[in-house]
């Protein structure tokens, strides 16, 4: 009976509540006919199974905190002919990035979408031979607030041990201020590393747009090289957007476990302005620890997102970090 309900949802679903489920619908959006919308009175989330199982919209009262570009409308992955990158929205991935095999089918390809309840949905990838995993993403929006729970489950569908980690690759709107609480001690002299040309990693970089103030690392503009890495175990960070929103991410950290990226990152930030003449974004990327999975085993990593009204300062150096901390603690109910 449950299978039949899902089939009916996909065949006849209009853009309103389905079979008694609240705050969930199937809609056409951005060139896709099978997007899933989760919504309440203040927040809208639009999921895209057709192109990488990602989030295209995460908005508060109509203000989207995620980046996408009109020219990529309706993008479809073609492993034989299409080498374009689909740079849009709330993306998720696995790593370590220098070791994990090519995974276009996971990152860009078509996923299966299904509605799982009030304001909740699931997207499931193909079984990917090169990595030996299948990915399942579950999303649940709060009944009244902007809190969005995003979980990615990695399942070993191979006949061998796998050793991957979780990566979030969320593209936020450009021009904001990234606020990262730090934990001591850091293994990096300046609390972060910078990825340079030819796959180099600078362990003591200096940049005018990256600085420590109190117990926070601030990134307030595009640095000389866009990709940065941190090793904070605070378990959250924020991004203040020019549209007066504080985009918060909360997630678990594991100080005793192996973070198997080359530089042992728990966070990566990729900040660009006018990249390829059209992309301005700050990529907000929690990273999980190494997950050693035997055949049939699985592991789940969960992020929680919030969008809170917050005035963007005229001068980034005037950002009230104590207020950011208070707002975050209130949202997280710490």
N, C-alpha and C positions, 0 to 999 in steps of 0.2 A: 504493500500500500504506500509506503514512504517513497519508493522508487517512482510509482505512478504520479504522486503529487509533484515531484521534481520535474517529471516530463511535462505535466500540464502547465507548470509555471513557465517553462521555456517556450511552450507552444502558444500560449494565449495571454501571457502576462502583459497587461498595460502598465502605464506608469502610475499606479496607485497601490494601496495595500493589497496583499495577496493572501487569499485563503485564511483570512483572520489574522495574518501577521501584520504588525504595525511597523511603520517607519522603514519599509523596504520595498523596492520596486525594481523592475527591469526597464531600462530606458535606452534610447539612442543618444549617443553623445560623442563628439569629436570624431565622427566618421565610423563609429562602431554601434551595432544594433543590439549588442548583448551586454552592455554595461549594467552594473548593479549599483543602485543608489540606496544609501543608508541615510536617514535624516531624522532630526527632531526639530524643535522650534528654533534653535539657534545654530545648528551645525548641519552641514551636508558633506557626505563622503561619496565619491564615485569611483568604483572599482572597474578595472579593465582586464577581463580575462583574455581578450583577443591578442594582446601585445605584451606578454611578459608577466601577467598576473600582478599588475601594479595599481597604485592609487593615483588617479588623475586629478581629483579634487579633494581637498580637505579645507573646508571654509567655515568661517564664523560670520553669520549674517551677510553672506554673499561675497566675502572677501577671501579669495583662495590664497593659501599660504604656499602652494606648490607651483613650480615652474612647468609650463609646457609651451610649445611654439606652434603657431597656426600652420606653418608649412609642413609639419609632420602629421597633420590630421589624417586619420585612417591608415597609418603605417601598418604594414604587414611584413613579417619576417619571411624572407626567402633565402635559404642557405645557399642556393645555387647562383642567384643573380643579385641579391640585394645586400650590399655591405654597409648601408647607412647605419648610423647609430640612432636609436630612438631615445632622445634625451628629453624625458618627460616624467614628471610626477614622483610619487613615492615608490621608489624601487627597492628591491631586496635581492640579496645575492648570497653566495658562499665563497669561501676562500680557503687557504691563503692565495692571494691574487697572483703571485708569481709562480705558483705551483699547480693550482687547479686547472684542469683541462678546459679547452674552449667549450662554452656552454650556451651558445646562441639560442638553442631551443628552450632553455630555462629562462634566459634573461630577456629575450625578445619574442619568443614563439607563443603559440596559442595554448592557453590553459583551459581547464574545465571550470565553469563557475556554477555555484549552486547557492540557494538561499537556505539558511539553517535555522532561522528564527526571527523574532522581533529585532530589527536593526542589526542583523548579523548575517554574515555570508562566508563562504569558503571558496578558494580557488586552488586547483590541483594541477600540477605540472605533468608532463609525460615522465615515464621512467627513462632516465637519461643514462645511456650506456657508458659514456666516457667517464663520468664521475661516479657512477654506480648508485645514484640516489634519485629519489622522487621527493619533491617539495610540496608541502601542503600549507597554505596560508589561511588563517582564520582572522576575521575582523568582527569586532563588536563595538557598536556606538552606544554610549550612555543614553538613558531615557530622556534626560533633560540638559546635560552639559556637553562640552566638546570632547570629553575624554573618549579616546579611541584606543581600543586594545588591538594590537597587531602581533600575531604569533606566527612564526614560521617553524614548521616541523620538518626535519630532515630524516628520511627513511632510507636505510641501506637496503636497496633492492638487488644488490649484486650477490655474488657468491664469495666475496673477499672482504676483508676489513677495510673500512674507509676512515679517513682522518681529516675531515673538513671543519671549517668554522663558519659561524654566522657573520654576514656583513649586511648592514643597512646602507642604502645608497640614495637617501631621500634628497631630491632636488628642491630646495626652497627657493622662493622668489629672491631676486638679486638685491644687492645693496644694503643688506642688513648688518647687524652686529651679533657676533657669536660670543656667548658668555659661558665659559667652561669652569666649573669649580674644580680646584686642584686638591690632590691629596699628596702628602709628603710621606716618605721621600720619593721624588721622581728619579728615574735613572737617566733622565736627560738634563744637561746643565741649565738649559733655558726653559724647561718644562714642556718642550715640544721638539719634534724633528721636522725637517723640510725635505721633501723629495725634489732633487735637482735634475739636471739634464743627464741623459745616458744612464738612467737608473741609479744614480748616486743618491745617498741619503746623508744630509748634513745634520750632525748631531749637536752642533752649537750654532744654529743660525741666528741672525739678527735681521729684523724687518720692522719698518716704521708702523706697519699696520697690525703688528702682533706684539702684545706686551702683557706683563703681569701687573695687576693692581689688586692689592690686598691678597686674598686667597683665590683669585680668579685669573684665568687667561682670557684675554680679549682679542678677537680678530674683527677689525672694523673696516676692512677694505681688502682689495685684491693684493696679495703679497707678490714678491718677485717671482716666485714659483708657487703654483696654486695648491699643491697637495701637501697637507700637513698631517702629523700624527701625534697623539697624546697617550699618556699611560695613566690617566686619572682613574681612581676606583670610586669616585663619588656616586656614580650611578645615575647621573642626570646632567643635562645641559640645556641651555636656552638659546633662542635666536630671535632677536628683536627685528621685526620687519619694518620697512619704510611705510607700510600701510597700518602702522600702530597696533600690531599684534605681537605678543610674546608666544612663540612656538616652543613648547616645552617637550622634551623627551625624557622618559624615565625607563630604566632597564636594570637588570641585575648585573653585578660584577663579581668576579671570583679571584681574589688576590692569591689564593693558593694553587690555582690551576695554570696550565700552560696556554698562553696566548701565542699562537704559532705563526703570526705574521713575522716577517724578517726582523722588524724592530720592536716586536712585542707590544703592538698597539692595542688599546682598548677603545680608542676613538680615532676616526680620520675626518678631516675637514678639507674640502676641495672648493676653493673660493676663486671665482673668475669674474671678470667684467669684459663684456663684448668679445668673448672667445668665439672665433670664427665669424666675427662681426654680428652675431645675433644672440649669443648665450651669455647672460649674466645670472649667476646663481651662487648659492652657498650650499654645498652638498653636506648633509648632516648624517654622520655615519657611526653609530655604535657598532662595535665589533665583539663577537663572542669568543669564548675560549675554544680550544681544540676539542672536537667531539670524536672520540674513537668508538666506532660502531661496528659490531659484528653483523653478519647477514641477518636481516629481519629486525634489527634494533633501530630505535629512533631517538631523536633528541629535539627539544623545543626551546626556542628563544623568544621571549616576549618583550616588546616595547609598548609603553603607554604614551600617548600623545595628548597634549592639551593646546588650545588656543585661548589666550587671555588678552583682553584689551590692555594696551600698554603704549604710552606716548613715546614716539621715536624722538630722541633728543636732537636738537640742532647741532650740537657738538658731541660726538661719540664719547669724548673724554669726560663728559658730564653725566654719563649714564649712572643712575643710582643703583649700585650693586646690592646694597642692603635691601632695597625695595624688590629687586629681582629675586633675591633669596627669600624674602617674605612671601612674595606671590607664589613662588614655586612650592614652598613648604605648605602654604594653604591649599594649593591644588593637590599636592600629594598627601595631605593630611598626615604629615610626619610628626 
